[in-house]
Amino acid sequence: MQSAPSFQNRRHHYLERSPPPGAPPYPDTVWVPGGDFRLGSDRFYPEEAPVRSVEVRDFWMDRAPVTNAVFACFVSETGYVTTAERGANSDRHRGIDPALLQPSGLVFDAPAGVVPLNDPRRWWRFTPGASWRLPYGRPLAGVGASGHPVVQVSHLDAHAFAEWMGKALSTEAEWEFVARGGLDGATFCWGDREIPTGGRRLANTWQGPFPYKNSREDGYRYTSLIRSYPANGYGLCDMTGNLWEWTADRA
């Protein structure tokens, strides 16, 4: 189990090893000294295997995920229209049901009971009108609030936002390296126990039998406000749970 003080101690150790070259280039960014680590896992999903040794260089990383408020500024200044809001191109999808071409997004919809886990269509629903503005295609209390992380954005949208900010998406290796918080090979970014001693959960995740019953022991049905949980060993928030995040090497 890693407590908040030990997170901070690891942070000081890394900075002593490789101090930042100067002031942060952007507000709320964190200097991450690079190094060698074991990328991937042989214990969970086949696409994460095999474990391999990777080296990453020092880099700057945003302290927390992009919020709806910041993404709204991007849209307001640029007039950008996200992939979900545009709908699909009929010329690129000939013969497809026209209903599937309208502006839409995939929305998680828990089934009523146990279902086979080899068919994600059992819990993902094509939902007209779903976008970053209305993640579920309809207003829901707390969903899409300004301090929550933006969702329903495509890889294309993420690149466009990063370019507007003058930044770039991290690579998969960089993202996993920093998500581990210095705990190379640990199951979670805080150690190997899902619930550390003391019983406090350290991430907004699913609790219960997936995909039909979330007991919500952490208090959340949807996303949580960013920074609702302690930062990891590099001082970064929400590196586990809350939402999926894009990296530069999507495939």
C-alpha positions as CSV (number, residue, x, y, z in Angstrom):
1,M,0.0,0.0,0.0
2,Q,1.2,3.5,-0.9
3,S,0.1,6.4,1.2
4,A,0.0,10.0,0.1
5,P,3.3,10.8,2.0
6,S,5.1,8.0,0.2
7,F,3.8,9.3,-3.1
8,Q,5.5,12.6,-2.3
9,N,8.7,11.0,-1.2
10,R,9.0,9.2,-4.5
11,R,8.4,12.5,-6.3
12,H,11.3,14.1,-4.5
13,H,13.6,11.1,-5.3
14,Y,12.8,11.4,-9.0
15,L,13.4,15.1,-9.1
16,E,16.8,14.7,-7.4
17,R,17.7,12.1,-10.1
18,S,16.7,14.3,-13.0
19,P,15.6,17.9,-12.1
20,P,13.5,19.9,-14.5
21,P,15.4,22.0,-17.1
22,G,13.5,25.1,-16.1
23,A,10.0,26.5,-15.3
24,P,7.0,24.5,-16.7
25,P,6.3,25.5,-20.3
26,Y,2.5,25.5,-19.4
27,P,0.5,25.9,-16.2
28,D,-0.2,22.8,-14.2
29,T,2.3,20.6,-16.0
30,V,4.6,18.2,-14.2
31,W,8.2,17.2,-15.0
32,V,8.7,13.5,-15.4
33,P,12.2,12.1,-15.3
34,G,12.5,9.3,-17.9
35,G,13.9,5.8,-17.4
36,D,13.6,2.1,-18.2
37,F,10.4,0.2,-17.2
38,R,8.4,-2.9,-18.1
39,L,5.6,-2.0,-20.5
40,G,2.5,-4.1,-20.6
41,S,1.2,-7.0,-18.6
42,D,0.9,-10.8,-19.0
43,R,-1.8,-11.1,-16.3
44,F,-4.9,-9.4,-17.7
45,Y,-5.7,-8.6,-21.3
46,P,-4.0,-10.3,-24.2
47,E,-3.5,-7.0,-26.0
48,E,-1.3,-5.9,-23.2
49,A,1.2,-8.7,-23.6
50,P,4.0,-9.5,-23.8
51,V,5.8,-7.5,-21.2
52,R,8.8,-5.7,-22.8
53,S,11.5,-3.4,-21.5
54,V,11.1,0.2,-22.8
55,E,13.0,3.4,-22.2
56,V,11.4,6.8,-22.2
57,R,13.1,10.2,-22.1
58,D,12.3,13.0,-19.7
59,F,9.1,14.9,-20.6
60,W,6.4,17.3,-19.3
61,M,2.9,16.0,-18.6
62,D,-0.4,17.6,-17.8
63,R,-1.2,17.1,-14.1
64,A,-4.8,16.1,-14.8
65,P,-7.2,15.1,-17.7
66,V,-8.7,17.8,-19.9
67,T,-11.9,19.1,-18.4
68,N,-15.1,20.0,-20.1
69,A,-14.5,23.7,-19.3
70,V,-11.1,23.7,-21.0
71,F,-12.4,21.8,-24.0
72,A,-15.3,24.3,-24.3
73,C,-12.7,27.1,-24.5
74,F,-11.1,25.2,-27.4
75,V,-14.4,24.9,-29.2
76,S,-15.4,28.5,-28.6
77,E,-12.1,29.9,-29.9
78,T,-11.8,27.6,-33.0
79,G,-15.3,26.7,-33.9
80,Y,-14.2,23.1,-33.9
81,V,-16.9,20.4,-34.4
82,T,-16.1,17.0,-33.0
83,T,-16.4,13.7,-34.8
84,A,-19.5,12.7,-32.9
85,E,-21.2,16.0,-33.8
86,R,-20.4,15.7,-37.5
87,G,-21.8,12.3,-38.2
88,A,-20.3,9.8,-40.6
89,N,-19.5,10.4,-44.2
90,S,-22.0,8.6,-46.5
91,D,-19.3,8.4,-49.3
92,R,-17.0,6.4,-47.0
93,H,-19.7,4.2,-45.6
94,R,-21.8,3.2,-48.6
95,G,-24.6,0.8,-48.0
96,I,-24.8,1.5,-44.3
97,D,-28.1,2.2,-42.6
98,P,-28.6,6.0,-42.9
99,A,-29.6,6.1,-39.3
100,L,-26.0,5.2,-38.3
101,L,-24.6,8.2,-40.2
102,Q,-26.2,10.9,-38.0
103,P,-24.3,12.7,-35.3
104,S,-24.0,10.2,-32.5
105,G,-21.8,8.4,-30.1
106,L,-21.5,5.0,-28.3
107,V,-22.9,5.1,-24.8
108,F,-22.5,2.5,-22.0
109,D,-25.8,1.0,-21.1
110,A,-25.7,-1.7,-18.4
111,P,-27.7,-4.9,-19.4
112,A,-30.3,-6.2,-17.0
113,G,-28.3,-9.3,-16.1
114,V,-25.4,-11.6,-16.9
115,V,-24.4,-11.5,-20.6
116,P,-21.5,-13.1,-22.6
117,L,-18.4,-10.9,-22.3
118,N,-17.3,-11.6,-25.9
119,D,-19.8,-9.2,-27.4
120,P,-19.4,-5.6,-26.4
121,R,-22.6,-4.7,-28.2
122,R,-24.4,-6.1,-25.1
123,W,-23.4,-3.0,-23.2
124,W,-22.6,-0.3,-25.8
125,R,-25.4,1.5,-27.5
126,F,-25.4,3.7,-30.6
127,T,-27.0,6.9,-29.3
128,P,-28.0,9.8,-31.6
129,G,-27.1,13.2,-30.2
130,A,-24.3,11.9,-27.9
131,S,-21.3,14.1,-27.9
132,W,-19.0,15.9,-25.5
133,R,-21.8,18.3,-24.8
134,L,-24.3,15.5,-23.9
135,P,-22.2,12.4,-23.2
136,Y,-25.3,10.2,-22.9
137,G,-27.3,12.0,-25.6
138,R,-29.6,13.6,-23.0
139,P,-29.1,15.8,-19.9
140,L,-28.1,13.9,-16.8
141,A,-27.3,15.5,-13.4
142,G,-23.6,16.0,-13.0
143,V,-22.7,14.6,-16.4
144,G,-20.7,17.0,-18.5
145,A,-20.1,19.4,-15.6
146,S,-17.2,21.8,-16.1
147,G,-14.8,20.2,-13.7
148,H,-15.3,16.7,-15.0
149,P,-13.1,15.2,-17.7
150,V,-14.2,15.6,-21.3
151,V,-15.5,12.4,-23.0
152,Q,-17.0,11.4,-26.4
153,V,-13.9,12.8,-28.2
154,S,-12.2,10.9,-31.0
155,H,-8.5,10.4,-31.6
156,L,-8.9,13.1,-34.3
157,D,-10.5,15.5,-31.8
158,A,-7.7,14.8,-29.2
159,H,-5.0,15.6,-31.7
160,A,-6.8,18.8,-32.7
161,F,-7.1,19.9,-29.1
162,A,-3.5,19.1,-28.4
163,E,-2.3,21.1,-31.4
164,W,-4.5,24.1,-30.3
165,M,-2.8,23.9,-26.9
166,G,0.7,23.8,-28.5
167,K,1.2,20.3,-27.0
168,A,1.2,16.7,-28.2
169,L,-0.4,13.5,-27.1
170,S,1.9,11.3,-25.1
171,T,3.0,8.0,-26.6
172,E,1.6,4.8,-25.1
173,A,5.0,4.1,-23.4
174,E,5.2,7.6,-21.9
175,W,1.6,7.3,-20.7
176,E,2.1,3.9,-19.0
177,F,5.4,4.9,-17.6
178,V,4.0,8.0,-15.9
179,A,0.7,6.2,-14.9
180,R,2.7,3.7,-12.9
181,G,4.0,6.5,-10.7
182,G,7.4,4.9,-10.3
183,L,6.0,1.5,-9.2
184,D,7.3,-0.6,-12.1
185,G,5.4,-3.9,-12.4
186,A,2.8,-3.0,-9.8
187,T,-0.9,-3.9,-10.6
188,F,-2.1,-0.4,-9.7
189,C,-0.5,3.0,-9.7
190,W,-0.5,2.9,-5.9
191,G,0.6,-0.7,-5.4
192,D,-0.7,-4.2,-5.8
193,R,-3.8,-4.0,-3.6
194,E,-7.0,-2.6,-5.1
195,I,-8.1,-1.3,-1.8
196,P,-5.1,-0.3,0.4
197,T,-5.1,-0.6,4.2
198,G,-7.7,1.7,5.5
199,G,-10.3,0.9,3.0
200,R,-10.2,4.0,0.9
201,R,-10.6,3.5,-2.8
202,L,-8.0,5.4,-4.9
203,A,-9.7,5.6,-8.2
204,N,-13.2,5.9,-9.8
205,T,-13.7,2.3,-11.2
206,W,-16.4,-0.3,-11.7
207,Q,-17.3,-2.3,-8.5
208,G,-19.3,-5.5,-8.9
209,P,-19.9,-8.0,-11.7
210,F,-19.3,-6.4,-15.1
211,P,-21.2,-5.2,-17.0
212,Y,-24.6,-5.4,-15.3
213,K,-24.1,-4.4,-11.7
214,N,-22.0,-1.5,-10.4
215,S,-22.4,-1.3,-6.7
216,R,-20.8,2.2,-6.7
217,E,-18.9,1.7,-3.5
218,D,-16.8,4.7,-4.6
219,G,-19.9,6.9,-4.8
220,Y,-19.8,7.4,-8.6
221,R,-22.0,6.1,-11.4
222,Y,-20.4,8.3,-14.0
223,T,-17.2,10.3,-14.1
224,S,-15.8,12.0,-11.0
225,L,-14.4,15.5,-10.7
226,I,-10.7,15.6,-11.6
227,R,-8.4,15.5,-8.6
228,S,-11.0,13.6,-6.5
229,Y,-8.3,11.1,-5.6
230,P,-4.7,11.4,-4.4
231,A,-2.0,12.0,-7.1
232,N,0.4,9.2,-8.0
233,G,4.1,9.1,-7.4
234,Y,4.8,11.7,-10.1
235,G,2.1,14.1,-8.8
236,L,-0.4,13.2,-11.6
237,C,-4.2,12.7,-11.0
238,D,-6.7,10.2,-12.5
239,M,-4.0,7.9,-14.0
240,T,-6.2,5.0,-13.1
241,G,-10.0,4.9,-13.6
242,N,-12.5,7.6,-14.4
243,L,-12.1,7.4,-18.2
244,W,-10.1,6.1,-21.1
245,E,-7.5,8.4,-22.5
246,W,-6.0,8.6,-26.0
247,T,-2.3,8.3,-26.8
248,A,-0.3,9.3,-29.9
249,D,0.1,5.7,-31.0
250,R,-3.6,4.7,-31.1
251,A,-3.1,1.2,-32.7
